[in-house]
């Protein structure tokens, strides 16, 4: 399941974070980072999914 989340995080970073933690603070932070630039949102999403 983590492989699917990582793939979704690469395509749409907030979706991968949402599937991992739900509508918590990390989701909203990832939305903000993705709006500021795709790469920061991507790095944050992969970090959140991979840390568990």
SULQUI-V971486 format. One record per backbone hydrogen bond with DSSP energy under -0.5 kcal/mol. NH is the residue of the N-H (numbers start at 0). CO is the residue of the C=O. Records with the same first field share a line. If there is no record, write none. Layout:
NH->CO  CO
This chain:
4->0
5->1
6->2
7->3
8->4
9->5
10->6
11->7
14->11
15->11
16->12
17->13
18->14
19->15
20->16
21->16  17
23->21
27->23
28->24
29->25
30->26
31->27
32->28
33->29
34->30
35->31
36->32
40->32  36
41->37
42->38
43->39
44->40
45->41
46->42
47->43
48->44
49->45
50->46
51->48
